[in-house]
Amino acid sequence: MRHFKALALVAVAAVALAACSSMTGKTAGENVDDVKITSEVKAKLAAEQISTLTRIGVDTNLRTVYLTGTVESQEMRLRAEEIARGVKNVAAVVNNLAVRAQ
């Protein structure tokens, strides 16, 4: 009976992981990696203490970081990209940041 319960638990876990994968097209590990990368990029942008950088949207999909929003200068746009590229396990950065017209 114990073996049956253990086998049932493993089966439920496998189905749950498969469901996560089928909904996003990513494995559970890839989902965790993407969340970790997003969190680290956001933390590093906030640490820059430039108010505009904290308002940047950050999303990660399969280790590619997508930056969105508006910044005040081309230098800030490039700095945000540089910060994102410096995070461990980032494969690529897509910089969709717009520079605010002044």
Phi and psi in degrees as a GROMACS rama.xvg file:
@    title "Ramachandran Plot"
@    xaxis  label "Phi"
@    yaxis  label "Psi"
@TYPE xy
-60.3049  -41.8871  ARG-2
-64.8208  -36.1081  HIS-3
-64.4087  -42.8282  PHE-4
-63.9509  -42.5436  LYS-5
-63.6907  -42.6145  ALA-6
-64.5123  -40.0296  LEU-7
-64.0385  -40.9463  ALA-8
-63.3007  -42.6211  LEU-9
-63.3393  -41.1415  VAL-10
-63.6767  -42.5548  ALA-11
-63.5708  -43.0615  VAL-12
-62.1436  -41.8918  ALA-13
-63.0958  -41.9655  ALA-14
-65.1443  -42.2837  VAL-15
-61.7796  -44.9743  ALA-16
-65.3952  -39.0285  LEU-17
-64.0209  -38.3585  ALA-18
-64.1275  -42.2146  ALA-19
-59.9649  -44.125  CYS-20
-65.9908  -42.5047  SER-21
-70.9187  -28.4962  SER-22
-74.9306  -36.0122  MET-23
-108.072  -14.0236  THR-24
79.052  7.64083  GLY-25
-122.773  153.887  LYS-26
-73.793  166.025  THR-27
-59.8514  -39.6702  ALA-28
-63.4016  -39.9788  GLY-29
-66.0359  -39.0939  GLU-30
-60.7571  -45.249  ASN-31
-63.5294  -44.1258  VAL-32
-59.3244  -44.945  ASP-33
-63.7964  -41.5026  ASP-34
-64.2628  -41.9976  VAL-35
-63.187  -44.782  LYS-36
-61.4656  -47.0307  ILE-37
-57.8754  -45.9846  THR-38
-61.553  -42.7239  SER-39
-68.4908  -40.0376  GLU-40
-62.4613  -45.4552  VAL-41
-60.7513  -42.0386  LYS-42
-64.2204  -40.8987  ALA-43
-69.8461  -35.9888  LYS-44
-64.8521  -42.5292  LEU-45
-64.6959  -34.2675  ALA-46
-68.5393  -18.9991  ALA-47
-67.469  -20.9389  GLU-48
60.177  29.7766  GLN-49
-109.205  114.103  ILE-50
-53.3941  -36.3134  SER-51
-63.5083  -35.8014  THR-52
-67.3687  -24.9287  LEU-53
-77.2436  -11.9242  THR-54
-98.6133  12.3928  ARG-55
-83.0424  134.054  ILE-56
-79.5198  134.677  GLY-57
-127.179  127.052  VAL-58
-136.447  146.521  ASP-59
-128.878  133.948  THR-60
-138.235  117.756  ASN-61
51.7864  47.3032  LEU-62
68.5115  10.4432  ARG-63
-100.975  124.891  THR-64
-94.5613  131.221  VAL-65
-110.994  121.499  TYR-66
-104.918  130.506  LEU-67
-134.612  157.74  THR-68
125.098  -164.087  GLY-69
-127.826  136.388  THR-70
-122.105  168.225  VAL-71
-85.1182  -18.4035  GLU-72
-152.774  163.176  SER-73
-62.724  -34.1565  GLN-74
-63.0775  -41.8931  GLU-75
-66.0817  -37.8343  MET-76
-60.8233  -47.2537  ARG-77
-68.184  -36.7853  LEU-78
-64.6747  -41.8039  ARG-79
-61.5461  -42.0832  ALA-80
-64.7887  -42.3018  GLU-81
-60.4272  -43.3641  GLU-82
-61.5343  -46.4947  ILE-83
-62.533  -42.1606  ALA-84
-64.5438  -26.5049  ARG-85
-79.6676  -5.47842  GLY-86
-81.3604  136.652  VAL-87
-58.3551  138.566  LYS-88
75.3899  8.04011  ASN-89
-77.8233  124.751  VAL-90
-87.6099  -35.6153  ALA-91
-159.357  161.153  ALA-92
-129.335  129.998  VAL-93
-108.101  110.22  VAL-94
-96.5007  99.6494  ASN-95
-101.898  23.4025  ASN-96
-73.5002  134.696  LEU-97
-100.127  145.866  ALA-98
-93.9231  125.281  VAL-99
-63.9802  131.604  ARG-100
-70.5053  135.987  ALA-101
